[in-house]
Amino acid sequence: MDSTRLNQIGVACLIAVGVLGASWGIAHTAVPEPLPVKAGVAIPHPAAPAPGASIDDLVAKANVEKGHALADRQCAMCHSMAPNGPSIIGPDLFGVFGTHVGDIPGYDFSDALKAHKDETWTNATLSAWLKGPADYASGTKMSFPGIASETDRADVIAYLRSLKPETP
């Protein structure tokens, strides 16, 4: 077979592919696919907090179990949440609520976080931290992008508040 015949076969294949593609495009434009009546997968939409709701109000209504699931998914790879747990990449978070910022024994905090040592981990400070660690303490070692949803932050804070020693 000579090269002219091969070129003719190649051009014929290209024309066939072009005609097939054009006919498919025209057919889908002329006869659009109907949208399904019901979505195949339900995508949950988080409930928007009430306008003017404070983080304290949101934490009071928060779901501790949801916060536990969020913390397991977003925090547990770097933080332990067990009593006297080890520092993994970040410090152990058990009992962190109510303590001074950057004051967990046995963990070397960044200078950016040590600058907040006079503050206490409250609903407001935890919310600011979880919203964007780099915004709260510019220069922090924590490379977490943050939790945008106020209700998700409130759930995580409620869970962190629940991590405290049991009193007899």
NORMOBEL-V512604 format. One record per residue. N is the residue number from 0. PSI is psi in whole degrees, 0 to 359 (NA if undefined). OMEGA is omega in whole degrees, 0 to 359 (none if undefined). D_CENTER is the distance of its C-alpha to the mean C-alpha in Angstrom with 2 decimals. Layout:
<<N;PSI;OMEGA;D_CENTER> <N;PSI;OMEGA;D_CENTER>>
This chain:
<<0;134;181;61.17> <1;170;185;61.27> <2;333;178;58.43> <3;316;180;59.36> <4;320;177;58.82> <5;320;178;55.40> <6;321;179;54.40> <7;319;179;55.55> <8;317;179;53.50> <9;316;179;50.39> <10;320;179;50.91> <11;320;178;51.49> <12;316;179;48.20> <13;318;178;46.33> <14;319;180;48.08> <15;317;179;47.28> <16;318;179;43.55> <17;316;179;43.64> <18;318;179;45.56> <19;313;179;43.25> <20;317;179;40.11> <21;317;180;41.85> <22;324;177;43.07> <23;316;179;39.58> <24;318;179;38.18> <25;319;181;41.12> <26;317;181;40.82> <27;335;176;37.15> <28;318;182;37.95> <29;323;182;41.02> <30;88;182;39.53> <31;151;178;35.83> <32;134;180;33.81> <33;146;176;33.32> <34;144;179;29.87> <35;147;180;29.21> <36;320;181;30.17> <37;137;179;27.20> <38;142;180;23.75> <39;326;180;23.43> <40;126;178;19.90> <41;124;179;18.86> <42;114;182;15.58> <43;141;176;14.62> <44;118;182;14.39> <45;141;179;13.16> <46;131;179;16.28> <47;137;179;16.67> <48;154;179;17.93> <49;141;179;21.62> <50;132;179;22.71> <51;4;179;23.60> <52;132;179;21.90> <53;164;179;21.37> <54;328;177;18.59> <55;319;177;21.41> <56;319;181;22.11> <57;320;179;18.56> <58;323;179;18.43> <59;331;181;21.89> <60;6;187;20.75> <61;161;180;17.42> <62;108;183;16.91> <63;321;181;17.04> <64;319;177;16.57> <65;321;177;13.31> <66;321;177;12.25> <67;314;179;13.65> <68;318;178;11.75> <69;317;180;8.29> <70;320;177;9.88> <71;322;183;11.35> <72;323;189;8.38> <73;340;186;6.43> <74;328;191;9.72> <75;342;179;12.66> <76;340;180;12.99> <77;341;185;14.10> <78;139;170;15.38> <79;150;178;18.02> <80;26;181;18.22> <81;154;177;21.80> <82;129;182;24.93> <83;33;180;26.23> <84;162;181;23.53> <85;157;169;23.55> <86;125;180;21.62> <87;263;170;19.61> <88;320;176;18.01> <89;176;183;17.28> <90;163;174;19.49> <91;134;183;19.85> <92;1;180;18.15> <93;124;179;20.80> <94;17;183;22.75> <95;330;182;20.87> <96;130;179;21.10> <97;352;178;24.34> <98;169;177;24.91> <99;145;179;25.43> <100;134;177;22.67> <101;30;184;23.12> <102;58;175;25.74> <103;119;183;24.90> <104;139;175;27.95> <105;4;179;27.72> <106;135;181;24.71> <107;101;181;25.31> <108;157;177;23.05> <109;158;178;22.91> <110;327;179;25.51> <111;320;180;22.92> <112;326;177;21.71> <113;335;179;25.32> <114;342;180;26.28> <115;18;188;24.59> <116;340;178;26.60> <117;350;180;28.57> <118;162;179;25.56> <119;148;177;24.39> <120;101;177;20.98> <121;181;176;21.26> <122;315;183;19.05> <123;314;181;19.30> <124;320;177;18.76> <125;321;179;15.76> <126;316;179;14.22> <127;318;180;15.18> <128;312;183;13.87> <129;334;177;10.38> <130;321;180;10.35> <131;95;181;11.31> <132;321;181;13.14> <133;333;177;15.18> <134;324;181;16.28> <135;315;182;17.33> <136;86;181;19.13> <137;124;182;19.89> <138;7;179;20.65> <139;155;177;18.50> <140;343;184;18.09> <141;124;184;14.42> <142;30;180;12.51> <143;132;183;8.95> <144;338;179;7.78> <145;171;178;6.89> <146;113;185;5.67> <147;321;185;7.84> <148;125;178;9.13> <149;322;181;12.12> <150;323;177;12.62> <151;319;177;9.35> <152;317;180;10.30> <153;321;178;13.78> <154;316;179;13.09> <155;319;179;11.69> <156;317;178;14.67> <157;321;178;17.01> <158;315;179;16.13> <159;325;176;16.74> <160;330;181;19.91> <161;347;181;21.04> <162;83;180;21.07> <163;154;180;24.61> <164;143;177;27.91> <165;135;178;29.98> <166;136;183;33.12> <167;NA;none;36.33>>
